Amino acid sequence: MPQLNPVTTQRVEAAVVAVLAVVVTVAAGYPWWSLLALFLVFDLSMLGYLRGPRLGAACYNLAHSYALPAALGAVAVAAAASDDRIDWLGVLAVAWAFHIAVDRALGYGLKTGEGFEHTHLGLIGKARRTRATTDGR
């Protein structure tokens, strides 16, 4: 059996998480458009890059890790289980996870601190095109 590229595997997994977020949104009765309305909000974390690549990467990685939306989702589910639904919290958690998943599926991984184009999934943007040109790809 051929071995899968780990980056490709991570991107496929992220696409599955994005689909799951859409399913959860619909199943929970949240407005479907909330995923689109909140999509770019989480990219405000890139403002950290105005103060340098290290702070930018730290801010971006904090906002693009599944840990915080998972914690918010757990609180929303626990509240719903005790008959005290906090819909806005659930919507925020699912939209946040959706954003991260779409970013990862598109190849935008966590940042390394060397610059925005250096991610755990490889180079993106101009750096990737430059490397492909110099490598003859």
C-alpha positions in Angstrom: 0.0 0.0 0.0 1.5 3.4 -0.9 2.3 5.7 1.9 0.3 9.0 2.1 2.0 12.3 2.4 1.5 13.5 6.0 0.7 17.1 4.8 -1.9 15.8 2.4 -3.4 13.6 5.1 -3.6 16.6 7.5 -5.3 18.7 4.8 -7.9 16.0 4.0 -8.6 15.6 7.8 -9.1 19.3 8.0 -11.6 19.2 5.1 -13.5 16.5 7.0 -13.6 18.7 10.1 -14.9 21.6 8.0 -17.7 19.4 6.7 -18.4 18.2 10.3 -18.7 21.8 11.4 -21.3 22.4 8.7 -23.2 19.3 9.9 -23.1 20.4 13.5 -24.3 23.9 12.6 -27.3 22.5 10.8 -28.0 19.8 13.4 -27.8 22.2 16.3 -30.2 24.6 14.6 -27.6 27.4 14.3 -28.0 29.7 11.4 -25.9 28.3 8.5 -24.8 31.8 7.4 -23.0 32.3 10.8 -20.1 30.2 9.4 -19.7 32.7 6.6 -20.4 35.8 8.7 -17.8 35.0 11.3 -15.2 33.5 8.9 -12.8 36.4 8.7 -13.1 37.5 12.4 -10.5 35.0 13.4 -8.0 36.4 11.0 -7.8 39.5 13.1 -5.1 37.6 14.9 -2.8 38.4 12.1 -2.6 42.0 13.4 0.2 40.6 15.7 2.4 40.6 12.6 2.4 44.4 12.8 4.7 44.0 15.8 7.0 41.4 14.3 7.0 37.8 13.1 7.3 36.1 16.5 4.4 37.9 18.1 2.4 37.6 14.9 3.0 33.8 14.8 2.1 33.5 18.5 -1.2 35.5 18.0 -2.0 33.6 14.8 -1.3 30.2 16.3 -3.4 30.9 19.4 -6.3 31.8 17.3 -5.8 29.0 14.8 -5.4 26.1 17.3 -8.4 23.8 17.9 -7.9 24.1 21.7 -9.9 27.3 22.3 -12.9 26.5 20.1 -13.0 23.0 21.6 -13.1 24.5 25.1 -15.9 26.9 24.1 -17.7 24.0 22.4 -17.4 21.9 25.6 -18.9 24.7 27.6 -21.7 25.1 25.1 -22.5 21.4 25.1 -22.4 21.2 28.9 -24.7 24.2 29.2 -27.1 22.6 26.7 -27.0 19.3 28.6 -28.2 21.2 31.7 -31.0 22.8 29.8 -29.3 26.2 29.7 -28.4 26.6 26.0 -25.9 29.3 25.2 -26.4 29.4 21.4 -24.0 32.2 20.7 -21.2 30.3 22.4 -22.0 27.2 20.3 -22.1 29.2 17.1 -18.8 30.9 17.9 -17.1 27.6 18.7 -18.4 25.8 15.6 -17.6 28.9 13.3 -14.1 29.1 14.8 -13.4 25.4 14.3 -14.8 25.7 10.7 -12.4 28.6 10.0 -9.4 26.7 11.3 -10.4 23.6 9.3 -10.8 25.5 6.0 -7.5 27.3 6.6 -5.7 24.0 7.1 -7.5 22.3 4.2 -6.2 25.1 2.0 -2.7 24.7 3.4 -2.5 27.5 5.8 -1.0 25.9 8.8 0.3 27.1 12.1 3.1 29.6 11.8 6.8 28.9 12.7 7.8 32.4 13.6 10.1 32.9 10.6 7.3 34.8 8.8 3.7 34.4 7.7 4.6 32.2 4.8 6.3 29.5 6.9 3.8 27.0 8.3 3.8 23.5 9.8 2.3 22.4 6.5 5.1 23.9 4.5 5.6 27.2 2.6 2.6 29.1 1.3 2.2 32.1 -1.0 5.1 33.8 -2.6 7.7 31.8 -0.7 6.2 28.5 -2.1 6.2 29.9 -5.7 9.8 31.1 -5.3 11.0 27.7 -4.0 9.1 25.9 -6.8 10.8 28.1 -9.4 14.3 27.6 -7.9 13.7 23.9 -7.5 12.6 23.6 -11.1 9.1 22.4 -10.2 
